[in-house]
């Protein structure tokens, strides 16, 4: 490609070229496509235009665009005509973007695809059924059923011989059905959650209006705004911007940052993280055609993994299996040598080890039934399902409280939190920022007469420093009703104040000045600078503007302007005066921002651009602004709740010491007496401590001011080494801090997408009060799992002992396999579901955090479940051995009474499980209609089981008197629970 500037003259000026390309160029943005076309390094090629029918009438197809992103070939881009020509091919206006009408969006999606990945096929219900059938307990039960079926047909014929095996098959069906339903529901909830959490908002410009859309709605041709903390939403090309650096570790595995600009490297790839700077990009390829998707196409991640608590419960379930197997072996040995069985005529069928012939078959049938019964009694599947449904239910309920749980394991870890390190802005404060005070020189400016009392030249410099030294801008509102300011609250407050008080016209300033270089703001530098030049100024004078933390900018100044525009030297005495002003504003809770200015020559400016570093010395101070961000009125009570629960709150902020101290005192984090004990420290001071000093002081620190992300990371590491379980809240952009903490809570409003993806939980409203709700929910989830575990283990222990004693005593077992599966799976699951509906209460925040190594089953739980199990064993074995004479009933009715009483004992025991320690188990139950409703369903199902499924469930109908006897025996479990809780035991 030859450089032919004569050809450009024949074509006309650049604007005429742009007009031919249906592209309106932005003539005030440095580093834009127009600047490159105007430069000496870019030729205007001879362009032949081909319209691709399969591309919806666009003059380029998606294959060419996809190859451009994958190969990253500058020469190929130039052969296409460069970014400007490519934008025209995509019918994109560089100022106003695509038109954004529905038909245009549909045409682009048809031609180039939508910004969504191919969703892996949903797992059908049959998949989970197949998974449940692989369980070795199911396989054992099926084996028992097959043996029982064969022996039953042999003895009683096909018509009647299948009943006993049918009961076992029913048990297997119930087991498989509940397991499959639970896993299918959890998987569906996980898929729904993933869909919600992946709906990332992205800033674009369409039809001349800046707006936020979902990342899924981006189309080829869109112009997207990028800022630090964003992920590049799709493949594209750099249009304009400053100091843009991205990290492509997700693509290349290399963690080094890469600079992106229009000349050397204009390529932006999907999923790259924006580290610094800001820019606009042109989308050229969406998800299925991006380089990232081509690399990741074969990877399919399944996030449905067990949490640590689920793993612990699974180990507990395995222990129950092992115990039940041991019981079964002992039972078989005992029966083999000691038990005689007789037929209906009274003849001996089996006599210990001497049994032969048909008697062996009957004995085998008995052993098979016993095996099924023991396994059904010990079946801990309900325990595993209970934990799953508790976590899933809690996640769903927490979304109602504006909390999005990204990792289920965080729900468990929250109970152990001992320290919460929180950001200030928007979390402890309202994030409703406004300029409260402004000092020009050593005089405060009265808002009413600001413009009339200050030199126009100084006002112009302040306007330049606010309007041009910002990454934000003013754009048309969504309904065309004037201008709407986009950006962070601080930037919006400064721009709004300048427009109102200084009559600043931002668009006019942008039209009249060219931005030559920018040093962007970040949380480490806490300042930003810009190099600008007036467009119609024929001199070689350039202007450097700085803005940032007041004490940092003040240290860079050697002079200052007064209201009349006179420059005065900034000696040590004057510096002390300014420091006093800063301290005074900070002590009243205001954040102090300073503005400074310096003129440089054209030659100096070129040197600064080449070195990529603006001058930061001998500046002239323009003014000091005091910005107010009031504390949330409810935050003090929330902090007190945490302190009452044994949770320490530490505030980490970028504000100076005085501002941070004032806010911390107002929020209740800091008391004045603590201030003299090293409770407030600057990030730099903490960073410069030796490791031993940090470990010694970290516990006493309540506030860390002027802290960088590295300082915050250092504090979290020190706290973890001291044995604290740490949650980090409100971090907007530092993924390392969130990942280092045991639980990372990111801001839903202010947080970047990088921070959200690195966090365990997203606080959608950024409010610290919601953090307290999360802490309550974490403790509630753990307590509910403990309640369910106690409830279900009581069923298992009672059922195992009852049937074991009955078998060893040479009597028929009172509880059949089907009845035990009914109790374990139906009543057990419904009971644990009822306990899951218990909501977080203030009582949960009156206890210290639970240790990470603390056992799930505490001594208090053992006391409760052993006393209940002993009562149930005694209450049911008595009628088993003497029920016929005691109640004057047949054996079938007696067994029905035992089964019915056993189930009703669990219904009453659900109430006992509501309070692990409190004697009053009914407190607040009238407010929990879900709990009462589920208990009602349990009772109705039991009535249906006993009265209408008699033949299948081996039950007989009961009259009202017998129902009353069952209820009376079961109700005694309430006073038994009250008496048991009078017995003191060690807590652990």
BELLINVEN-V252451 format. One record per backbone hydrogen bond with DSSP energy under -1.0 kcal/mol. NH is the residue of the N-H (numbers start at 1). CO is the residue of the C=O. If there is no record, write none. Layout:
NH_CO + NH_CO
//
This chain:
8_4 + 9_5 + 10_6 + 11_7 + 12_8 + 17_13 + 18_14 + 19_15 + 20_16 + 21_17 + 22_19 + 23_18 + 32_29 + 36_32 + 37_33 + 38_34 + 39_35 + 52_58 + 55_52 + 57_52 + 58_55 + 59_89 + 65_61 + 66_62 + 67_63 + 68_64 + 69_65 + 70_66 + 71_67 + 72_68 + 77_73 + 78_74 + 79_75 + 80_76 + 81_78 + 82_77 + 86_82 + 87_83 + 88_84 + 89_85 + 90_86 + 91_88 + 92_87 + 93_97 + 97_93 + 105_101 + 106_102 + 107_103 + 108_104 + 109_105 + 110_106 + 111_107 + 112_108 + 113_109 + 116_114 + 128_124 + 129_125 + 130_126 + 131_127 + 132_128 + 133_129 + 134_131 + 135_132 + 139_135 + 140_136 + 141_137 + 142_138 + 143_139 + 144_140 + 145_141 + 146_142 + 147_143 + 148_144 + 149_145 + 150_146 + 151_147 + 152_148 + 153_149 + 154_150 + 155_151 + 156_152 + 157_153 + 161_157 + 166_162 + 167_163 + 168_164 + 169_165 + 170_166 + 171_167 + 172_168 + 173_169 + 174_170 + 175_171 + 176_172 + 177_173 + 178_174 + 179_175 + 180_176 + 181_177 + 182_178 + 183_179 + 184_180 + 185_181 + 186_182 + 187_183 + 188_184 + 189_185 + 190_186 + 191_187 + 192_188 + 193_189 + 194_190 + 195_191 + 196_192 + 197_193 + 198_194 + 199_196 + 200_198 + 202_213 + 204_211 + 205_223 + 206_209 + 207_98 + 208_96 + 209_206 + 211_204 + 213_202 + 215_200 + 217_214 + 221_283 + 222_219 + 224_281 + 225_203 + 226_279 + 229_274 + 230_227 + 232_272 + 235_285 + 236_268 + 237_282 + 238_266 + 239_280 + 240_280 + 242_278 + 245_276 + 246_258 + 247_273 + 251_248 + 252_248 + 253_249 + 258_246 + 260_244 + 261_265 + 268_236 + 271_232 + 272_269 + 273_247 + 274_230 + 275_245 + 276_245 + 278_242 + 279_226 + 280_240 + 281_224 + 282_237 + 283_222 + 284_235 + 285_235 + 289_286 + 290_287 + 294_290 + 295_291 + 296_292 + 299_296 + 305_303 + 311_307 + 312_308 + 313_309 + 314_310 + 315_311 + 316_312 + 317_313 + 318_314 + 319_315 + 320_316 + 321_317 + 322_318 + 323_319 + 324_320 + 325_321 + 326_322 + 327_323 + 328_324 + 329_325 + 330_326 + 331_327 + 332_328 + 333_329 + 334_330 + 335_331 + 336_332 + 337_333 + 338_334 + 339_335 + 341_350 + 343_347 + 346_343 + 349_341 + 350_341 + 352_339 + 354_351 + 359_356 + 360_357 + 362_358 + 363_359 + 364_360 + 365_361 + 366_362 + 367_363 + 368_364 + 369_365 + 370_366 + 371_367 + 372_368 + 373_369 + 374_370 + 375_371 + 376_372 + 377_373 + 378_374 + 384_380 + 385_381 + 386_382 + 387_383 + 388_384 + 389_385 + 390_386 + 391_387 + 392_388 + 393_389 + 394_390 + 395_391 + 396_392 + 397_393 + 398_394 + 399_395 + 402_399 + 403_398 + 404_762 + 406_760 + 407_760 + 410_407 + 411_408 + 413_409 + 414_410 + 416_413 + 417_414 + 418_725 + 419_725 + 420_648 + 421_727 + 422_650 + 423_729 + 427_424 + 428_424 + 429_424 + 430_630 + 434_628 + 436_626 + 437_626 + 439_624 + 440_443 + 443_440 + 445_438 + 453_449 + 455_563 + 459_455 + 460_456 + 461_457 + 462_458 + 463_459 + 464_460 + 465_461 + 466_462 + 467_463 + 468_464 + 475_484 + 477_482 + 480_477 + 484_475 + 486_473 + 492_488 + 493_489 + 494_490 + 495_491 + 496_492 + 497_493 + 498_494 + 499_495 + 500_496 + 501_497 + 502_498 + 504_498 + 509_505 + 510_506 + 511_507 + 512_508 + 513_509 + 514_533 + 516_531 + 517_531 + 519_529 + 526_522 + 528_547 + 529_519 + 530_545 + 531_517 + 532_543 + 533_514 + 535_512 + 537_534 + 542_600 + 543_532 + 544_598 + 545_530 + 546_596 + 547_528 + 548_594 + 549_526 + 550_592 + 553_549 + 554_550 + 555_551 + 556_553 + 557_554 + 558_619 + 559_619 + 560_568 + 561_621 + 562_566 + 565_562 + 568_560 + 570_558 + 575_571 + 576_572 + 577_573 + 578_574 + 579_575 + 580_576 + 581_577 + 582_578 + 583_579 + 584_580 + 585_581 + 586_582 + 587_583 + 589_586 + 590_585 + 591_627 + 593_625 + 594_548 + 595_623 + 596_546 + 597_620 + 598_544 + 600_542 + 605_601 + 606_602 + 607_603 + 608_604 + 609_605 + 610_606 + 611_607 + 612_608 + 613_608 + 619_556 + 620_597 + 621_559 + 622_595 + 623_595 + 624_439 + 625_593 + 626_437 + 627_591 + 628_434 + 632_428 + 635_632 + 638_634 + 639_635 + 640_636 + 641_637 + 642_638 + 643_639 + 644_640 + 645_641 + 646_643 + 647_642 + 648_418 + 650_420 + 651_702 + 652_422 + 653_704 + 660_656 + 661_657 + 662_658 + 663_659 + 664_660 + 665_661 + 666_662 + 667_663 + 669_664 + 670_664 + 674_671 + 675_671 + 677_674 + 679_674 + 681_703 + 683_705 + 686_682 + 687_683 + 688_684 + 694_690 + 695_691 + 696_692 + 697_693 + 698_694 + 700_697 + 702_679 + 703_679 + 704_651 + 705_681 + 706_655 + 707_653 + 712_708 + 713_709 + 714_710 + 715_711 + 716_712 + 717_713 + 718_714 + 719_715 + 720_716 + 721_717 + 722_718 + 723_720 + 724_719 + 727_419 + 728_743 + 729_421 + 730_745 + 738_734 + 739_735 + 740_736 + 741_737 + 742_726 + 743_726 + 745_728 + 746_761 + 748_763 + 752_732 + 754_229 + 756_752 + 757_753 + 758_754 + 760_744 + 761_744 + 762_404 + 763_746 + 764_402 + 766_763 + 768_427 + 772_768 + 773_769 + 774_770 + 775_771 + 776_772 + 777_773 + 778_774 + 779_775 + 780_776 + 781_777 + 782_778 + 783_779 + 784_780 + 785_781 + 786_782 + 787_783 + 788_784 + 789_785 + 790_786 + 791_787 + 792_788 + 793_789 + 794_790 + 795_791 + 796_792 + 797_793 + 798_794 + 799_795 + 800_796 + 801_797 + 802_798 + 803_799 + 804_800 + 805_801 + 806_802 + 807_803 + 808_804 + 809_805 + 810_807 + 811_806 + 820_816 + 821_817 + 822_818 + 823_819 + 824_820 + 825_821 + 826_822 + 827_822 + 828_823 + 830_826 + 831_827 + 832_828 + 833_829 + 834_830 + 835_831 + 836_832 + 838_835 + 844_841 + 845_842 + 846_843 + 850_415 + 854_851 + 862_858 + 863_859 + 864_860 + 865_861 + 866_862 + 867_863 + 868_864 + 869_865 + 870_866 + 871_867 + 872_868 + 873_869 + 874_870 + 875_871 + 876_872 + 877_873 + 878_874 + 880_876 + 881_877 + 882_878 + 883_879 + 886_882 + 887_883 + 888_884 + 894_890 + 895_891 + 896_892 + 897_893 + 898_894 + 899_895 + 900_896 + 901_897 + 902_898 + 903_899 + 904_900 + 905_901 + 906_902 + 907_903 + 908_904 + 909_905 + 910_906 + 912_908 + 913_909 + 921_919 + 925_922 + 927_924 + 929_927 + 932_928 + 933_929 + 934_930 + 935_931 + 936_932 + 937_933 + 938_934 + 939_935 + 940_936 + 941_937 + 942_938 + 943_939 + 944_940 + 945_941 + 946_942 + 947_943 + 948_944 + 953_949 + 955_950 + 963_959 + 964_960 + 965_961 + 966_962 + 967_963 + 968_964 + 969_965 + 970_966 + 971_967 + 973_970 + 974_971 + 976_972 + 977_973 + 978_974 + 979_975 + 980_976 + 981_977 + 982_979 + 983_980
//
